[in-house]
Amino acid sequence: MSEPHPDPRASDPHAPELHADERHLAIPAANDAGVAGAHGKVVALGETASHDAAEPGDAGHASPALPKGPTSRVSGLASAVLGQLQPAHEAELERIFSDTGLLARRIDGYRVRASQLEMARAVAAAMEASSQAQARAGLGDLERPARALDAADARTPRRDDRGERADHADARAKPRDGASDDAISIEDGGNTLIVEAGTGTGKTYAYLVPAMLWGGKVIVSTGTKHLQDQLFQRDIPTVRDTLVVPVSVAMLKGRANYLCHYYLQRATDNGRLPSRQDAAHLQEIVRFSRVTRTGDKAELASVPETSPVWGMVTSTRDNCLGQECPQYKDCFVMKARKEAQQADIVVVNHHLFFADIMLRDTGMAELLPTANTVIFDEAHQLPETATLFFGDTLSTTQFLELARDCVAEGLKHARDATDWVTLGAALERATRDVRLVFGPEIARMSIAQLGDVHPLFDALEHVRDELDALSRALGGASERAESIANCLRRARELRETLDGWIDLPDDATAQAAQARAERDARDDRPSRAPEAGKPASADPNEKVRWVEVFSHTVQLHETPLSVAPIFAKQRAGTPRAWIFTSATLSVKGDFNHYAAQMGLSAKRSMTLPSPFDYDEQGLLYVPRDMPQPQSPAFTDAVFNAALPAIESARGGTFVLCTTLRAVDRMASKLRDVCAARGWDYPVLVQGDASRTELLDRFRAHGNAILIGSQSFWEGVDVRGDALRLVVIDKLPFAPPDDPVLAARLDALTKKGLSPFAVHQLPQAVITLKQGAGRLIRAETDRGVLMICDSRIVDKPYGRRIWQSLPPFKRTRDVEMVHAFFDEHRQR
């Protein structure tokens, strides 16, 4: 996460009047002692207040009018969609999720949650709308077979020795009868649902139960491979065994996660490895290959995922030999895909899902089978992931891998054809020279920022020359082996892509294209605020070219400014149910930002609150007298403000920073203070070990201080007393120098929209909600959320930010923090 982008009104007292679409943000700014309350009243943060503001003077007490227990906020969905759910299905869901139902009887510690049942109803309704559309389109209607839901002697269905359903042929039932004629049509979005479900809602079971009963062929896509493994190994088997449903399940990952027999054999035959540790890892992988059924490298924990050996024994889309591979019949990737095609539920991750979409578009392959239902868990990650895959990237790594493979295959199959080592080394040197033209800095910049005479273009010309020399040698030997022919194909594809970066359009062409785009924008300019519930229009051809420089690699990107039209095109195909769910999708219940990013209608959205009692379990603390975030003294001020809270919490703290520079500074100062004061609080810092190892240490110590940046803002689950304080330094506004963001903001401005209100603010809120969500993970958790950025109090838009957070009590007085932790220890 990079340096936040200060909005113009944060630093410019003469900033222009807000646009009409921003007026809802222009609430009166509170003075140093308070923030505006939920109903326009000013709540003294020096005291405390509930999320719905108490009257001034009610220090330390929630408003008597604040209802206890969560209530859901549903935007345009409950009456329109939930009313269409078949009565039999609704009754079945109520039985399953009741305090005497199947889940309660089979799962220890199960608790009834009203929000969980409401989400299950909405998911089922979306599936029902999709099923009706499929039937109208003549595609049939899929439903799970009957189950012994109430039978005392219900047994899990018979399976063969590979875990496949033995009764697979009977897994389809007849089309449902009695579908309501006035059900929401597929064209009206009844098949699509956006659900923001607060932490603790139990959203996984809420979508898995209707998916197993009525979802047909289901794809569940998660944000990370870790969550993918958790779903496949724990959550899905639990629900399947509870419902006693004969569904088969498969998990599919990207090919880089599967051992490749061909490249394993090549690495073994080569025998030359950089270190003894690598050689030992290779031997462990060889032994693993003889016993594994799946070839999933996640099963071999003894070889770290970061080991360079994995790159030598797995394949990529570029270097896979496909059906020409001598080991094709034993290929782990092909076996996984075959199982996925036959399974009722397929668990993937977002990266693989969008990679499949792109492969379908290019006509090369289809990784994922056709599905009746697609469920995106951790759906807040989709816009960024989709942007990555809907764009094009050319990396110096691709040229280095090609050089390595050409040398290996040439020496193996055509040693007498040419001097493969010299040709490969020449391409490697030219490729590494591309990185050298940028100096030591890590950077991101647009092509426009480089100018026409940047040495990058000469370096790319040199790469093209060496690539041509290698391609000529490959052409002369391509008939010797299929692997050499594959290298030739890769070289030609890289050459074509490289040409597009070297032979950029001249200034006249570029200026004409820019003028044409601006004219089109003027001719079809939308109003300042998009119509409620509808995404803003986007041009699928709007792209930005930019360069990303890493320590050893350079990547050239062509990125679409909006993925909405591309994703909408994919959804416009075969009718199916689309479920998007996460704990963070809205800004105070407003889904327009997320919907616009993904090309969805915000009308089909609902917010379901967490069952946690945030008013009792947590405290939001915003310290006084903090400098502005752009001040050079800000990080030291954060440290000084956080120190009393950390001492009061006695460790058990996450410090979440928005920059790596801040991480290093905070870590150094905390280590010094712990040593000087004799505090026995272990200081754990991002980068010292893997995220998993750091979290394991944090849980084990119980009083540690973990300092991290972006990777710790989400996907981290620490329950219990080990985590009791989360410190966030700044509001996570995206950096203004990011080339993709800059281009998007410029495009919004040209359309007459406010970039800050339409994009920057809602994106920062969603990210902040992820960070804040690390604190309370269970009904028994208690803790303090400390946000050191005074803009959340001082700026007109601050109210919109903190009202999007969990409804903690609020304070600006550190004494209230001390009292909170004292009370916690007395319990």
C-alpha positions in Angstrom: 0.0 0.0 0.0 1.4 3.3 -1.0 1.4 6.9 0.2 -2.3 8.1 0.4 -3.5 10.6 -2.1 -4.6 13.7 -0.3 -7.8 15.0 -1.6 -7.8 18.6 -2.8 -10.0 19.8 0.0 -7.7 18.3 2.6 -4.9 20.7 1.8 -6.4 23.5 -0.3 -8.7 25.9 1.5 -9.7 27.4 -1.8 -10.9 24.1 -3.3 -13.9 24.5 -5.5 -17.5 23.9 -4.3 -18.5 20.3 -4.2 -20.3 18.8 -7.2 -23.9 17.9 -6.9 -23.0 14.2 -6.5 -20.8 15.1 -3.5 -23.2 17.2 -1.6 -24.1 14.3 0.7 -20.5 14.5 2.0 -20.7 18.2 2.8 -21.8 17.9 6.4 -20.6 20.5 8.9 -17.1 19.7 10.0 -16.9 19.1 13.8 -14.4 21.0 15.9 -11.5 19.4 17.7 -13.7 17.9 20.3 -16.1 16.0 18.2 -17.4 14.5 15.0 -20.8 14.7 13.4 -23.1 12.0 14.6 -25.3 9.7 12.6 -28.2 12.0 12.7 -26.4 15.3 12.2 -25.7 15.8 15.9 -22.2 16.4 17.1 -20.9 13.6 19.3 -18.0 14.4 21.7 -15.3 12.0 20.8 -13.5 13.1 23.9 -16.3 11.2 25.6 -17.8 8.1 23.9 -20.8 7.4 21.8 -22.6 4.7 20.0 -22.6 4.7 16.2 -26.0 6.3 16.2 -25.2 9.4 18.1 -26.0 9.8 21.7 -27.0 13.2 23.0 -24.0 15.3 24.1 -23.2 14.6 27.7 -24.1 10.9 27.6 -20.4 10.1 28.1 -19.6 6.4 28.2 -23.2 5.3 27.5 -24.9 4.2 24.3 -28.0 6.0 23.3 -31.1 4.5 25.0 -32.8 4.4 21.7 -30.1 2.3 20.1 -31.7 -1.1 19.4 -29.8 -4.1 20.7 -29.2 -6.9 18.2 -28.5 -6.4 14.5 -31.0 -5.4 11.9 -30.3 -5.7 8.2 -30.3 -2.9 5.7 -31.6 -4.2 2.4 -31.4 -2.0 -0.7 -34.2 -2.7 -3.1 -33.9 -6.5 -2.8 -35.9 -8.2 0.0 -39.4 -7.5 -1.3 -38.4 -7.8 -4.9 -36.3 -11.0 -4.8 -36.9 -12.8 -1.6 -40.7 -12.8 -2.2 -40.1 -14.9 -5.4 -38.5 -17.8 -3.5 -40.6 -20.9 -3.6 -42.4 -21.4 -0.3 -41.1 -25.0 -0.1 -37.5 -23.8 -0.5 -37.9 -21.0 2.0 -39.4 -23.4 4.6 -36.5 -25.9 4.0 -33.9 -23.1 4.6 -35.7 -22.1 7.8 -35.6 -25.7 9.0 -31.9 -26.1 8.2 -30.8 -22.9 9.8 -33.0 -23.1 12.9 -31.8 -23.8 16.4 -33.1 -27.3 16.1 -32.1 -27.8 12.4 -29.5 -29.9 10.7 -26.7 -27.4 11.2 -27.4 -27.0 14.9 -27.6 -30.8 15.3 -24.4 -31.6 13.4 -22.1 -28.6 14.1 -20.7 -28.0 17.6 -21.1 -24.4 18.7 -23.6 -23.5 15.9 -25.6 -20.3 16.7 -28.7 -19.1 14.9 -28.0 -15.8 13.0 -30.9 -13.9 11.4 -28.5 -12.4 8.8 -27.2 -15.8 7.8 -30.7 -17.1 7.0 -31.6 -13.9 5.2 -28.5 -14.2 3.0 -29.3 -17.9 2.3 -32.8 -16.8 1.1 -31.4 -14.2 -1.2 -28.8 -16.5 -2.7 -31.5 -19.2 -3.2 -33.8 -16.6 -4.9 -31.0 -15.6 -7.3 -30.5 -19.2 -8.2 -34.2 -19.6 -8.7 -34.3 -16.6 -11.1 -31.4 -18.1 -13.0 -33.0 -21.5 -13.1 -36.2 -20.1 -14.6 -34.2 -18.2 -17.2 -32.3 -21.3 -18.1 -35.6 -23.2 -18.5 -37.0 -20.5 -20.8 -33.8 -20.7 -22.8 -34.3 -24.4 -23.2 -31.2 -25.2 -21.2 -33.0 -27.4 -18.6 -33.2 -26.9 -14.9 -30.9 -28.5 -12.4 -31.7 -29.5 -8.8 -30.0 -31.7 -6.3 -31.5 -35.2 -5.6 -33.7 -35.9 -2.6 -31.9 -36.1 0.7 -32.7 -37.8 4.0 -32.9 -34.5 5.8 -34.7 -35.8 8.9 -33.8 -39.5 8.8 -32.0 -40.6 11.9 -29.9 -43.1 10.0 -29.0 -40.8 7.1 -25.7 -41.9 5.6 -23.2 -40.2 3.3 -23.7 -41.4 -0.3 -21.6 -44.2 -1.6 -18.3 -43.2 -3.3 -15.7 -45.0 -5.3 -12.1 -45.3 -4.4 -11.2 -42.0 -5.9 -13.8 -40.1 -3.9 -16.1 -39.6 -7.0 -19.8 -40.0 -6.8 -20.8 -43.6 -7.5 -24.3 -42.5 -8.4 -23.3 -39.6 -10.5 -25.8 -40.4 -13.3 -28.7 -39.9 -10.8 -27.5 -36.6 -9.6 -29.9 -34.6 -11.7 -33.6 -34.2 -10.9 -36.5 -33.2 -13.1 -37.1 -29.5 -13.7 -39.0 -27.8 -11.0 -42.7 -27.1 -11.5 -44.7 -24.2 -10.2 -42.2 -21.4 -11.0 -43.9 -18.0 -10.5 -44.7 -16.3 -13.8 -44.0 -12.9 -12.3 -40.6 -13.9 -11.0 -37.8 -11.4 -11.7 -36.5 -11.9 -15.2 -32.9 -12.6 -15.9 -32.7 -9.4 -17.9 -33.8 -7.5 -14.8 -30.9 -8.8 -12.8 -32.8 -11.2 -10.6 -30.0 -13.7 -11.2 -27.4 -11.4 -9.7 -26.9 -10.6 -6.0 -24.3 -8.4 -4.2 -24.2 -9.2 -0.5 -22.2 -7.4 2.1 -22.2 -9.7 5.1 -20.6 -8.4 8.3 -17.9 -10.4 10.1 -19.4 -13.4 12.0 -22.5 -13.6 9.7 -21.5 -17.1 8.5 -21.7 -16.2 4.9 -19.9 -19.4 3.7 -22.7 -21.6 5.0 -25.3 -19.1 3.8 -24.2 -19.6 0.2 -23.1 -23.3 0.4 -26.4 -24.6 1.6 -28.6 -23.3 -1.3 -25.7 -24.0 -3.7 -25.7 -27.7 -2.8 -29.5 -27.9 -2.8 -30.5 -25.8 -5.9 -27.3 -24.4 -7.5 -26.8 -26.9 -10.2 -23.2 -26.8 -11.4 -21.5 -24.4 -9.1 -18.2 -22.5 -9.2 -17.0 -21.0 -6.0 -14.2 -18.5 -6.5 -12.2 -17.2 -3.5 -9.6 -14.5 -3.0 -6.7 -16.6 -2.1 -5.4 -20.1 -2.3 -5.5 -20.4 1.4 -9.2 -19.7 1.5 -9.6 -22.1 -1.4 -8.0 -24.8 0.6 -10.2 -24.0 3.6 -13.4 -24.2 1.6 -12.4 -27.5 -0.1 -10.9 -29.3 2.9 -13.2 -28.0 5.7 -16.3 -26.0 4.9 -17.7 -27.9 1.9 -17.3 -31.3 3.4 -19.0 -30.1 6.6 -22.0 -28.8 4.8 -22.2 -31.7 2.4 -22.1 -34.3 5.3 -24.6 -32.2 7.2 -27.1 -32.0 4.4 -26.3 -35.6 3.2 -26.2 -34.4 -0.4 -24.5 -36.6 -3.0 -22.5 -33.9 -4.6 -19.0 -34.3 -6.0 -16.4 -31.5 -5.3 -13.2 -30.6 -7.1 -10.6 -28.0 -6.5 -8.7 -26.3 -9.4 -5.7 -24.1 -9.2 -3.4 -22.4 -11.7 -1.0 -24.7 -13.4 2.0 -23.2 -11.5 0.6 -25.0 -8.4 0.9 -28.5 -10.0 4.0 -30.6 -10.4 5.0 -31.1 -14.0 6.4 -34.6 -14.8 8.3 -33.3 -17.9 10.0 -30.4 -16.2 10.7 -32.5 -13.1 12.5 -35.0 -15.2 14.4 -32.3 -17.0 15.5 -30.7 -13.7 16.6 -34.1 -12.4 18.5 -35.0 -15.6 20.2 -31.6 -15.6 21.6 -32.1 -12.1 22.9 -28.5 -11.8 21.3 -26.5 -9.0 22.4 -23.2 -7.4 22.7 -24.6 -3.8 22.7 -27.7 -1.7 19.4 -26.6 -0.2 17.9 -26.5 -3.7 19.3 -30.0 -4.4 17.7 -31.3 -1.2 14.4 -29.7 -2.1 14.5 -31.3 -5.5 15.0 -34.7 -4.0 12.0 -34.1 -1.7 9.9 -33.2 -4.7 11.0 -36.3 -6.5 9.8 -38.5 -3.6 6.6 -36.5 -3.4 5.9 -37.1 -7.1 5.8 -40.9 -6.5 3.1 -40.8 -3.9 0.9 -37.7 -4.6 -2.5 -38.2 -6.3 -3.0 -34.5 -7.1 0.5 -33.1 -7.6 -0.6 -29.9 -5.7 2.6 -28.4 -4.3 0.6 -27.2 -1.2 0.7 -30.8 0.0 4.5 -30.7 0.3 4.9 -28.3 3.2 8.6 -29.3 3.7 9.5 -27.4 0.5 8.8 -23.7 0.9 6.4 -22.2 -1.6 9.2 -19.6 -2.3 11.8 -22.2 -3.2 13.3 -21.5 -6.7 13.1 -25.2 -7.4 9.3 -25.0 -7.9 9.9 -22.8 -11.0 12.0 -25.6 -12.5 9.5 -28.4 -11.9 6.2 -26.7 -12.8 4.9 -25.5 -16.2 3.5 -22.2 -17.5 1.0 -21.6 -20.2 3.9 -20.5 -22.4 6.1 -23.6 -22.0 3.5 -26.3 -21.6 3.8 -28.9 -24.4 0.1 -29.8 -24.2 -0.8 -33.0 -26.0 2.6 -33.3 -27.4 4.1 -33.8 -24.0 5.4 -37.4 -23.5 3.9 -37.3 -19.9 0.5 -35.9 -21.0 -1.6 -38.9 -19.9 -0.2 -38.5 -16.3 -0.4 -34.7 -16.3 -1.6 -33.4 -12.9 -3.1 -30.3 -14.5 -5.1 -32.3 -17.0 -6.4 -34.6 -14.3 -7.5 -31.7 -12.1 -9.3 -30.2 -15.1 -11.1 -33.4 -15.9 -12.2 -33.8 -12.3 -13.5 -30.2 -12.4 -15.5 -30.8 -15.5 -17.2 -33.8 -13.8 -17.8 -32.3 -10.4 -20.9 -30.6 -9.1 -19.0 -28.0 -7.2 -15.6 -26.6 -8.3 -13.5 -24.4 -6.0 -11.2 -22.0 -7.8 -9.6 -18.7 -7.0 -10.2 -15.3 -8.6 -6.9 -15.4 -10.6 -7.8 -18.7 -12.2 -11.4 -17.6 -12.9 -10.3 -14.5 -14.9 -7.4 -16.4 -16.6 -10.1 -18.8 -17.9 -12.2 -15.9 -19.2 -9.2 -14.5 -21.1 -8.3 -17.9 -22.5 -11.8 -18.4 -23.8 -11.7 -15.0 -25.4 -8.5 -16.0 -27.3 -9.9 -19.4 -28.2 -7.0 -21.3 -26.7 -8.7 -23.3 -24.0 -11.4 -23.5 -21.4 -10.1 -24.1 -17.9 -13.5 -24.0 -16.2 -16.6 -25.9 -17.1 -19.9 -24.3 -17.9 -21.7 -23.5 -14.6 -25.2 -22.7 -13.5 -24.0 -20.7 -10.5 -20.9 -18.6 -9.9 -20.2 -17.5 -6.3 -17.4 -15.0 -5.6 -16.3 -15.0 -2.0 -14.0 -12.1 -0.9 -15.6 -10.3 -3.9 -14.0 -6.9 -3.0 -10.8 -8.2 -4.6 -12.4 -8.7 -8.0 -11.9 -5.3 -9.6 -8.1 -5.4 -9.0 -7.8 -9.0 -10.1 -9.9 -8.5 -13.2 -7.9 -5.4 -14.1 -4.7 -7.6 -14.0 -6.1 -10.3 -16.3 -8.1 -8.1 -18.7 -4.9 -6.2 -19.5 -1.7 -7.3 -21.2 1.7 -7.6 -19.5 5.1 -8.2 -21.0 7.7 -9.1 -18.4 11.5 -9.5 -18.7 11.0 -12.7 -16.8 9.4 -14.2 -19.9 12.5 -13.6 -21.9 14.8 -15.0 -19.2 12.6 -18.2 -19.0 12.6 -18.5 -22.8 16.4 -18.2 -22.9 16.7 -20.9 -20.2 14.3 -23.3 -21.9 15.9 -22.8 -25.3 19.4 -23.7 -24.0 18.0 -26.8 -22.1 16.0 -28.1 -25.0 18.6 -27.2 -27.7 21.4 -29.1 -25.8 19.0 -32.0 -25.3 17.6 -32.4 -28.8 19.8 -30.4 -31.2 23.2 -30.0 -29.6 25.0 -29.9 -33.0 22.6 -27.3 -34.6 24.1 -24.1 -33.0 25.8 -22.7 -29.9 22.8 -22.6 -27.7 24.6 -21.4 -24.6 26.0 -18.3 -26.4 22.6 -17.4 -27.9 20.8 -17.9 -24.6 23.4 -15.9 -22.7 23.1 -13.0 -25.2 19.3 -12.8 -24.8 19.7 -12.9 -21.0 22.3 -10.1 -21.0 20.1 -7.9 -23.2 17.1 -8.6 -21.0 18.9 -7.7 -17.8 20.1 -4.5 -19.4 16.4 -3.4 -19.6 16.3 -3.4 -15.8 19.6 -1.5 -15.6 18.3 1.6 -17.5 16.1 2.5 -14.5 18.8 2.6 -11.8 18.3 1.2 -8.4 14.8 2.6 -7.7 11.6 0.6 -7.7 9.0 2.6 -9.6 5.7 2.8 -11.5 5.3 5.3 -14.4 3.2 5.8 -17.4 4.7 5.6 -20.9 4.0 9.3 -21.3 6.2 10.1 -18.3 9.1 8.3 -20.0 9.2 10.6 -23.0 10.4 9.6 -26.5 14.1 9.3 -25.8 14.2 7.2 -22.7 16.9 4.5 -22.9 14.2 1.8 -22.3 13.3 1.8 -26.0 16.9 1.3 -27.1 17.2 -1.6 -24.6 14.1 -3.2 -25.9 15.5 -2.9 -29.5 18.5 -4.8 -28.3 16.3 -7.5 -26.8 14.5 -7.8 -30.1 17.7 -8.2 -32.0 18.9 -11.1 -29.7 15.5 -12.6 -29.8 15.6 -12.7 -33.6 19.0 -14.4 -33.6 17.7 -17.1 -31.2 14.5 -17.5 -33.3 16.5 -18.2 -36.4 18.3 -21.0 -34.6 15.0 -22.4 -33.3 13.5 -22.3 -36.7 16.4 -24.4 -38.1 16.0 -27.0 -35.4 12.2 -27.0 -34.7 11.6 -30.3 -36.5 14.0 -32.1 -34.1 11.6 -32.0 -31.1 8.2 -30.7 -30.2 9.7 -28.9 -27.2 12.0 -26.8 -29.6 9.0 -26.0 -31.8 7.2 -24.8 -28.7 10.1 -22.5 -27.9 9.9 -21.1 -31.4 6.2 -20.4 -31.0 6.9 -18.6 -27.7 9.7 -16.5 -29.3 7.4 -15.4 -32.1 4.6 -14.5 -29.7 7.0 -12.4 -27.6 8.4 -10.8 -30.7 4.9 -9.7 -31.8 4.1 -8.3 -28.3 7.5 -6.6 -28.1 6.9 -4.9 -31.5 3.9 -3.2 -30.0 6.0 -1.5 -27.3 8.9 -0.5 -29.6 6.9 0.7 -32.5 4.6 3.1 -30.6 2.3 5.3 -32.6 3.9 8.7 -33.5 2.8 11.9 -31.8 0.4 12.9 -34.5 -1.4 9.5 -34.4 -1.5 9.6 -30.6 -2.8 13.1 -30.5 -5.5 12.3 -33.0 -6.6 9.3 -31.0 -6.7 11.5 -27.8 -8.7 14.2 -29.5 -11.2 11.6 -30.9 -11.6 10.1 -27.4 -12.2 13.5 -25.9 -14.7 14.4 -28.6 -16.6 11.1 -28.0 -16.6 11.8 -24.3 -18.1 15.2 -24.8 -20.7 13.9 -27.2 -21.8 11.2 -24.8 -21.1 12.8 -21.5 -23.2 11.5 -18.6 -24.6 13.7 -15.8 -22.3 14.5 -12.9 -23.8 11.7 -10.8 -24.7 8.3 -12.4 -28.2 7.3 -12.0 -28.7 5.5 -8.7 -28.2 1.7 -9.0 -26.5 2.0 -12.4 -22.8 1.9 -13.2 -21.3 4.8 -15.0 -20.7 4.2 -18.7 -17.2 3.1 -19.6 -15.3 2.6 -22.9 -13.8 -0.9 -23.2 -11.1 0.5 -25.4 -9.8 3.0 -22.9 -6.4 1.8 -21.8 -3.2 3.1 -20.2 0.3 1.9 -20.9 2.7 1.9 -18.0 5.9 0.5 -16.7 6.5 -1.3 -13.4 10.1 -1.6 -12.1 11.0 -4.2 -9.5 14.3 -5.2 -7.9 15.2 -7.6 -10.7 12.3 -7.4 -13.2 10.6 -4.9 -15.5 7.0 -5.3 -16.5 5.3 -3.5 -19.4 1.5 -3.2 -18.8 -1.4 -2.2 -21.0 -4.3 -1.9 -18.6 -8.0 -1.1 -19.3 -9.3 1.9 -17.4 -12.5 0.0 -16.6 -13.2 -3.8 -16.5 -16.9 -3.2 -16.3 -17.7 -3.5 -20.0 -15.5 -6.5 -20.4 -16.9 -8.4 -17.4 -20.5 -7.4 -18.4 -19.8 -9.0 -21.8 -18.8 -12.3 -20.1 -21.9 -12.2 -17.9 -24.2 -11.7 -20.9 -23.7 -15.2 -22.2 -25.5 -18.3 -20.8 -28.0 -17.4 -18.0 -26.6 -18.3 -14.6 -26.7 -17.0 -11.1 -24.0 -14.6 -10.0 -23.3 -14.1 -6.3 -20.8 -11.5 -5.1 -20.2 -11.5 -1.3 -17.7 -10.0 1.1 -17.6 -8.1 4.4 -16.6 -4.9 2.6 -18.4 -3.9 -0.6 -20.2 -0.7 0.3 -19.7 2.8 1.6 -22.3 3.1 4.4 -24.6 0.8 2.5 -24.0 2.4 -0.9 -22.9 -0.1 -3.5 -22.6 2.2 -6.5 -18.8 2.3 -6.5 -18.4 -1.5 -6.4 -21.2 -2.0 -8.9 -19.7 0.5 -11.3 -16.3 -1.2 -11.2 -17.8 -4.6 -12.1 -20.6 -3.5 -14.5 -23.3 -4.6 -12.1 -26.6 -3.0 -11.0 -26.4 -1.7 -7.4 -30.1 -2.3 -7.1 -29.5 -6.0 -6.5 -27.6 -5.5 -3.3 -28.0 -6.0 0.4 -26.1 -5.2 3.6 -26.4 -7.7 6.4 -25.0 -6.7 9.8 -22.6 -8.7 11.9 -24.1 -10.4 14.9 -21.3 -9.0 17.1 -22.1 -6.4 19.7 -19.6 -3.8 18.5 -20.9 -1.2 21.0 -19.7 -3.5 23.9 -16.8 -5.3 22.2 -14.9 -2.4 20.7 -13.8 1.2 20.9 -12.8 3.6 18.1 -10.0 5.9 19.2 -8.9 8.9 17.2 -6.0 10.8 19.0 -6.0 14.5 19.2 -3.3 17.0 18.0 -2.0 14.8 15.1 -0.1 16.5 12.3 -1.4 16.2 8.7 -0.6 12.9 7.1 1.7 14.5 4.5 3.9 16.0 7.3 7.4 14.6 7.6 6.8 14.3 11.3 3.6 12.2 10.9 5.1 8.7 11.4 6.9 9.7 14.6 3.6 11.3 15.8 1.8 8.1 15.2 4.4 6.2 17.1 4.2 8.6 20.1 0.4 8.5 20.1 0.3 4.7 19.8 2.8 4.0 22.5 0.4 4.6 25.5 -2.3 2.5 23.9 0.2 -0.3 23.2 1.4 -0.2 26.8 -2.2 -0.2 28.1 -3.0 -3.2 25.9 0.2 -4.9 27.0 1.1 -5.9 23.5 -1.4 -7.9 21.4 -1.2 -5.2 18.7 -1.3 -4.9 15.0 0.2 -1.7 13.6 -1.1 -1.4 10.0 0.8 1.1 7.9 0.1 2.5 4.4 3.8 2.5 3.3 6.7 0.2 3.7 8.8 3.2 4.8 6.5 3.7 7.8 6.7 0.0 8.6 10.5 0.2 8.8 10.4 3.4 10.9 7.8 2.1 13.4 9.6 -1.2 13.7 12.9 0.4 14.5 11.4 2.8 17.1 9.3 0.1 18.8 12.3 -2.2 19.1 14.3 0.5 20.7 11.5 1.4 23.2 10.9 -2.2 24.1 14.6 -2.7 24.9 14.8 0.6 26.8 11.7 0.0 28.9 12.2 -3.7 29.4 9.0 -4.6 27.7 8.6 -8.3 26.9 6.6 -7.6 23.8 8.1 -9.5 20.8 8.2 -7.2 17.7 7.3 -9.0 14.5 7.8 -7.2 11.2 6.5 -7.9 7.7 9.3 -9.3 5.6 11.1 -11.0 8.5 9.3 -14.2 7.7 6.3 -15.4 5.7 2.9 -14.0 6.6 1.7 -17.4 7.9 4.8 -17.8 10.1 4.5 -14.3 11.5 0.8 -14.9 12.3 1.6 -18.2 14.0 4.2 -16.5 16.2 1.8 -13.7 17.0 -0.9 -16.1 18.2 1.6 -18.2 20.1 3.2 -15.2 22.0 -0.1 -13.6 23.0 1.5 -10.2 23.7 3.4 -9.5 20.4 3.4 -6.4 18.3 3.1 -7.1 14.6 3.9 -4.3 12.1 2.8 -4.7 8.5 1.6 -3.0 5.4 -0.8 -4.1 2.7 -0.6 -7.9 3.1 -1.9 -7.7 6.7 -4.9 -5.4 6.0 -7.1 -8.3 4.9 -7.3 -12.1 5.0 -5.9 -12.2 8.5 -8.0 -14.0 11.2 -6.6 -13.8 14.8 -9.3 -14.7 17.3 -9.2 -14.5 21.0 -7.1 -12.3 23.3 -3.9 -12.4 21.3 -5.1 -9.3 19.3 -6.7 -6.5 21.3 -5.4 -3.3 19.6 -5.3 -2.4 15.9 -3.4 0.8 15.0 -3.9 2.3 11.5 -1.6 5.2 10.6 -3.4 6.8 7.7 -6.6 6.6 5.7 -5.6 4.3 2.8 -6.1 6.7 -0.1 -4.4 5.3 -3.2 -1.2 7.1 -4.4 -1.8 9.9 -6.9 1.3 8.9 -8.9 -0.1 5.4 -9.7 -0.4 5.6 -13.5 -3.6 3.5 -13.7 -5.3 5.5 -11.0 -4.2 8.8 -12.6 -5.6 7.8 -15.9 -8.9 6.7 -14.3 -9.2 10.0 -12.4 -8.5 11.9 -15.6 -11.2 9.9 -17.4 -13.8 10.6 -14.7 -13.0 14.3 -14.8 -13.5 14.5 -18.5 -16.9 12.9 -18.0 -17.9 15.6 -15.5 -17.6 13.4 -12.4 -15.8 14.1 -9.2 -12.8 11.7 -9.1 -12.6 12.0 -5.3 -16.3 11.3 -4.6 -16.8 8.7 -7.2 -13.6 6.7 -6.9 -11.0 7.7 -4.4 -13.1 8.1 -1.3 -15.2 4.9 -1.7 -12.1 2.9 -2.5 -10.4 4.2 0.6 -13.4 3.3 2.7 -13.5 -0.2 1.5 -9.8 -0.7 2.2 -10.1 0.9 5.6 -13.0 -1.5 6.5 -10.8 -4.4 5.7 -8.1 -3.2 8.0 -10.6 -2.4 10.8 -12.1 -5.9 10.3 -9.0 -7.5 11.7 -10.0 -6.5 15.3 -13.2 -8.3 16.2 -13.4 -11.8 14.8 -15.6 -13.6 17.4 -18.4 -12.9 19.9 -15.9 -12.9 22.8 -13.2 -10.6 21.2 -12.7 -7.2 22.7 -10.4 -4.5 21.5 -9.5 -0.9 20.4 -9.3 0.4 16.9 -7.0 3.4 16.7 -7.0 5.5 13.6 -4.3 8.2 13.7 -5.5 10.2 10.7 -7.4 13.2 12.0 -9.1 13.7 8.6 -11.7 11.2 9.7 -12.8 13.8 12.2 -11.8 17.1 10.7 -12.8 16.8 7.1 -16.4 16.9 5.8 -16.1 13.5 4.3 -14.9 12.0 7.6 -18.3 11.2 8.8 -19.0 9.0 5.8 -15.9 7.1 6.6 -16.4 6.3 10.2 -20.1 5.6 9.7 -19.0 2.8 7.3 -16.9 1.2 10.1 -18.4 -1.2 12.7 -20.5 0.7 15.2 -17.9 0.9 18.0 -18.1 3.4 20.8 -15.9 6.4 19.9 -13.4 8.5 21.8 -10.6 10.9 21.4 -9.4 10.5 25.0 -6.6 8.1 25.7 -7.9 7.7 29.2 -10.9 6.0 27.8 -8.5 3.5 26.1 -6.9 2.8 29.5 -10.3 2.3 31.1 -11.4 0.0 28.3 -8.4 -2.3 28.8 -8.6 -2.1 32.6 -12.2 -3.3 32.4 -11.3 -6.0 29.9 -8.6 -7.4 32.3 -11.1 -7.4 35.2 -13.6 -9.6 33.4 
